């Protein structure tokens, strides 16, 4: 069995770190671009808004309260998905930047 030299091990670790950063970055951008599940979430939001309006018109307070709670939950879910996307994008960029910095600093 052939062992890696120290230089080969460093290069292997840096390539792995850069690839992990790239994958993390792409995943974060994909989450941001998808817009927290896109069309399906917008459909649910519009249907819930219509349901709340129907509840107001027919004077059904329980329906309005539940629709309001659902809209609040959807809003929080979208914020959470956006936060996760931003975090993954920044973490990936940081990993790739650190890798480049390590390569530049190497003698």
N, C-alpha and C positions, 0 to 999 in steps of 0.2 A: 504494500500500500504506500502510495506516494503522498507525503505531507505537503501542505502548502507552505511556501515561504511567507515571510511577514509582509512583503510587498504585494504578493498575489492575494493574500487574505484581505489586506486593506482595500485593494481595488475591487475585490468581490463584495466587500461590505459597502463600499461607496456606490457601486452599481445597484446593489439591492436597495440601499437607502434612496437613491434617486428614483428607481422604479416604483417603490412604495409611495414616495412623494407624488410622483406623476399620477399614479392610480387614485390616490386620495384627492388630488386636485381635480381630476376629471370627474370623479364621483360627486364632489361638491358642486361643480359647475352643472352637472346633469340634474342635480336636485334643484338648483336655482332656476334652470331653464324650464324644467317641467312644471314649475309654478305650483308646487304642492298638489300634484295629481291632476292639474289642468282642467280639462273639460268636465269631467265627472263631478268635481267639487263645485264648479260654477253651476252645474245643473241642480245639484242638491241645494245650493244657496238660493237660486231663483225659485225653486219649488217651495222651499221653506218660507220665503218671503210671501209668496202667493197664499200659502196656507195661513200665515199670520194675518194677512189682509182679509181672508175669508172668515177667520175667527173673529176679527174685529167687526166685520159687517154683520155676522150672525150672532154677535154678542156672546161668544163662547170664550170665557176668560182662561180656562185651563188650556185650551188649544193655543192661545196667544202666548201664554207663559212657557209652554213647552217648545214652541217654535222659537221664541226668544232665547231660551237656553241652548237650543241646537245651533242657532246662529252664533252665539257666543263661543261655543265649543269649536265650531268650524273656524272661526277667526283665530282662536288660540292655537289650533292645529296648524294653520297656515303660518303663523308667526314662528312656531316651533320648527317647522320644516325649513323655513327661510334661515333661521338661526343655525340649524344643523348644516345647511348648505354653505353658509358663510364660514362657519368654523372649519369644515372639511377643506374648503378652498384655501383658506389662510394657512392651515396646518400643512397641506400639500405643498404650497408655495414656499413655506418656511423650510420644509424638509429638502426640497430641491435647491433652495438657496444655500442652506448649510452644506449640502454636498458640494456645490460649486465652490464655496468658500474653502472647504477642506482640501479640494483639489488644487486650488490656487496657492494655499499655504504650504502644501507638500513640497519638500526640497527636490 
